[in-house]
Amino acid sequence: MFDSIFKTIFKDISHHLRFNTLNNMEGYGTNISGDVIKKIDIECEHLFIKHLEHNTLNIIGYISEETEKLTYFPDLTLDTSKDTYIVAFDPLDGSSNYSSNINTGSIYAIYKYNKVTNSLIDIVHSGYCLYGINSIMVYTENNEVIMSVLTGWDNFIKVQNLHFSSILKKTKTYSINESNNYDPEIRFLLQQYKSKNYNMRWVGTLVADAHRILLNDGVFYYPTTNNHPKGKIRMLYESIPFAYIFKLAGGVGLNTSYTNILDRIGNFNLDNPHVASGIILASDAEYTNLQNLLELYEENKN
């Protein structure tokens, strides 16, 4: 039931990005995570809020990458017989790529929410839109992952269900920013992928890199680094939405201690909603391969 409002949001953002000037990209300071806020980030955030603030879906508030705290929508008419929700979103993932005309995206998740205790209960829906030659929306529905494409100025049309078991021609791909310095374990894993003739692919927009893995199989890494020892991928509107999508597509989302990201949902302090982590996204087959490689690493280390 949630996807229709996000299709409208993503249609508006798609049109705005396509016909907005690439100039006038000055910064608006930094957000709570330390990233430079660009004008285009704020404009995309406003499009999210514009469509969500009068929703009829019992979404009572939002967490945005560009907003410090959980914010409630005023003057909503709620159905008190139904559950209430909050939405967490990154309005424009990869905005630093925008002025170079490289893929950007939007990510969101819907969480069942207890306002009395100010706590999340569970994730119920998530999705993203990849803006490029086409605008491609991927979202969860009835425990499935749906891919749709924006046709002209009109509507998102379903293309297919996404599941790793349905990929006819799988590729050996790992995706990571190899310019960073990683710990010996990650360096060992990367060397193993290279020795097995995996291709490395990296756009630098989470939506684009994770989408490639969903379509072709493989493994995506954004581990902790010396510069970001707690990780850089924000959990509520980046890590968890993708972990949920990968789970329903026959894969897994892990933090860099190799535990399931989805296990963290009930433990958030929403006074600090921008907690970050490392992330690994993989098909179940690549997760099994990862476990085997970690066992090999331990054997070699000893």
Helices and strands as residue ranges (DSSP letters): H 3-19, E 27-30, E 36-38, H 39-52, E 59-64, E 71-72, E 85-93, G 95-100, E 104-114, E 119-131, E 135-141, E 144-150, E 156-161, G 164-166, E 173-175, H 184-195, E 199-200, H 206-216, E 219-222, E 233-234, I 235-239, H 240-248, E 251-254, G 261-267, E 276-277, E 279-283, H 284-301
